[in-house]
Amino acid sequence: MINSEDILGKPIEVANFTTFADFTPFERQMIMAELYHNAWYDQERFEEMYELYNNWANNPVKECKFILPENNEDEKQI
C-alpha cells in the first residue's frame, strides 16, 4: 500500500503547515483525495465526515459562491 508520505514527502516541521493554504495545490488535492477514499471505503468514517459537513453547512464561514449556478447572459440558450 502506498502511503501519502511516499508521494508528498514527510514535513520537516509540522509547524510549517499551520493552514490549508500552506500546502501546495498538489498536497491539498492529495489530502482531499485521501478524505474521499476514507469516506468511500469506511462507513464509520463517512458518517463522521458527513456529520462534520452538515455542521459546517449549517454554520458557513461565508457565502459559498461556487455552489450557485453561473448566469452568463452572453450565452445563447439551446
C-alpha positions in Angstrom: 0.0 0.0 0.0 1.3 3.4 -0.9 1.5 5.9 1.9 0.8 9.6 1.1 4.1 10.4 2.7 5.8 8.3 -0.1 4.3 10.7 -2.6 4.3 14.0 -0.7 7.3 13.5 1.5 7.3 14.0 5.2 7.2 17.5 6.5 10.4 18.6 8.4 8.4 20.6 10.9 4.7 20.2 11.4 4.6 23.9 12.4 5.3 24.8 8.8 1.8 23.6 7.9 -0.5 25.6 10.1 -3.1 26.4 7.5 -4.5 24.5 4.5 -3.0 27.2 2.2 0.5 26.3 3.4 0.3 23.1 1.4 1.0 23.1 -2.3 -2.0 22.6 -4.6 -0.9 19.0 -5.2 -0.7 18.3 -1.5 -4.2 19.8 -1.0 -5.5 17.6 -3.7 -3.9 14.5 -2.1 -5.4 15.4 1.3 -8.9 15.7 -0.3 -8.4 12.5 -2.2 -7.5 10.7 0.9 -10.6 12.0 2.7 -12.7 10.9 -0.2 -11.0 7.5 -0.2 -11.6 7.0 3.5 -15.3 8.0 3.3 -15.8 5.7 0.3 -14.4 2.6 1.9 -15.4 3.0 5.5 -19.0 3.7 6.6 -18.0 5.0 10.0 -15.5 7.5 8.6 -18.2 8.5 6.0 -20.6 9.2 8.9 -18.1 11.2 10.8 -17.3 13.3 7.7 -20.9 13.7 6.8 -21.7 14.9 10.3 -18.9 17.5 10.0 -20.2 18.5 6.6 -23.7 19.1 8.0 -22.3 21.1 10.9 -20.3 23.3 8.6 -23.2 23.6 6.1 -25.5 24.8 8.9 -22.9 27.4 10.0 -21.0 28.5 6.9 -17.8 30.6 7.2 -19.0 32.8 4.4 -21.2 32.7 1.4 -20.3 29.8 -0.9 -20.5 31.4 -4.4 -19.1 28.2 -6.1 -22.4 26.4 -5.3 -24.6 29.0 -7.1 -25.1 28.4 -10.8 -23.4 30.9 -13.1 -25.7 33.1 -15.1 -23.9 34.1 -18.3 -26.2 36.4 -20.2 -23.9 36.3 -23.3 -24.5 32.6 -23.9 -27.5 31.6 -26.0 -29.9 29.1 -24.5 -30.4 25.9 -26.5 
